[in-house]
Amino acid sequence: MNQALEIIRLLGLPKAIRIKKRFDEALPHVRGYAVCSCLWALLETGALDRLLAAESVTVDDLLAAGRLDRHVLESILSYMDGLSLVRVEGGRVAVLPKLRRLMDEPRGFFELTYAYAPVFARLRDLLNKGATYPKDVQRLGKYVGRGSGQLCRTLPYPVMVDMLRRHGARQVLDLGCGDLAFLFFACEAVPGLRAIGIDIDPPTVAYAREVLAASPYAGRIAVRQADMFDLDAMARERPDIDAITAVDTYHEYLAQGEARIVGLFKQMRARFPKALLYVGEFCKQPHEKLRRRPTAFLEHHLYHDLTNQVIVEAGRWRAMFAAADLQIVEEKVFDMVGHGYFVVR
Ligand SMILES: C[S@@+](CC[C@H](N)C(=O)[O-])C[C@H]1O[C@@H](n2cnc3c(N)ncnc32)[C@H](O)[C@@H]1O
């Protein structure tokens, strides 16, 4: 109390209040950076999942399992203890409910952001033309797949699977399958469904193989490294494919012009004439709307902008289907979450 009075005596009440308010306003921004950095370090070293897997673990076990630096680990844990994310007592660490909640549905948000951490680490160089994306800086493909897989479990996968089920899909080809999160979700929900997932990124495919081997779906899902623009062999080998799904994959090519995607749609129509196309894609939110309600789509648009990925409005997707002579069989666009789902043939 005396300390507060001394500050007010020195600065005057209005100035003291103003400064306090401004620091309070600044803190979430700075803290977001510090918390993310700590969580990512724990994530990448495996310490985060070790912590989450148990009620509590000893600091020594964490150190030994991850071959970590004691001082750095203790600094991180002490900071997180201060934020009531973990509790560190008597050499043991316990995860508190706040961290468990953050690592539940929103975990994908942290992982997707981590995928773009290398871009943010070089943002100054990108800004002053000392580096360009993707020549000098790359995002972490594995975490693009993992983060987006976890985020999509909330709404996109349930919507897509509902569509697959109602249209009687049996043999799915998933383009840009990432860590196979969508195909796991689909196989769990639709008995008898079989699938093949392709992805162009070798580390992502290696990771997908790992998780597939440890999953109960190894007999129903196959994964392959392949380019969705080169599906001739797949079409010859698998004429039984009746559903071609892609969740948030096509937009990665829109920077090269819509014609590239229209060409791909035409190719698929010719190679897989019996298959329905299930498209789950971002539908751009007007900037004015985001300004009024700055949802996570602001970050999402930023990550895409910085890595030259173009996001377009729902109307542009409809125009691309029309240009490829595809008809929309079903459509659901959720403005609230900036995502649209289309079944086309
Ligand atoms: C945003 S992620 C979406 C991942 C996944 N569909 C999901 O639901 O989480 C896009 C994925 O498409 C993959 N990809 C990009 N270009 C591709 C191509 N030409 N052929 C196959 N996969 C591609 C990327 O490697 C990445 O894993």
The ligand as a Gaussian input file, in Angstrom:
#p B3LYP/6-31G(d) Opt

LIG

0 1
 C       -3.042000     -27.019000     -45.155000
 S       -2.461000     -28.622000     -45.280000
 C       -3.960000     -29.548000     -45.077000
 C       -3.689000     -30.917000     -44.570000
 C       -4.867000     -31.851000     -44.445000
 N       -5.715000     -31.904000     -45.632000
 C       -5.706000     -31.589000     -43.213000
 O       -6.912000     -31.783000     -43.260000
 O       -5.162000     -31.261000     -42.174000
 C       -2.160000     -28.811000     -47.033000
 C       -1.435000     -30.090000     -47.334000
 O       -1.378000     -30.255000     -48.767000
 C       -0.117000     -30.784000     -49.114000
 N        0.119000     -30.482000     -50.540000
 C        0.449000     -29.294000     -51.092000
 N        0.603000     -29.409000     -52.414000
 C        0.331000     -30.696000     -52.741000
 C        0.317000     -31.425000     -53.978000
 N        0.615000     -30.843000     -55.139000
 N        0.000000     -32.722000     -53.946000
 C       -0.283000     -33.341000     -52.765000
 N       -0.275000     -32.698000     -51.565000
 C        0.024000     -31.384000     -51.541000
 C        0.821000     -30.090000     -48.141000
 O        2.056000     -30.784000     -48.043000
 C        0.020000     -30.100000     -46.847000
 O        0.249000     -31.251000     -46.086000

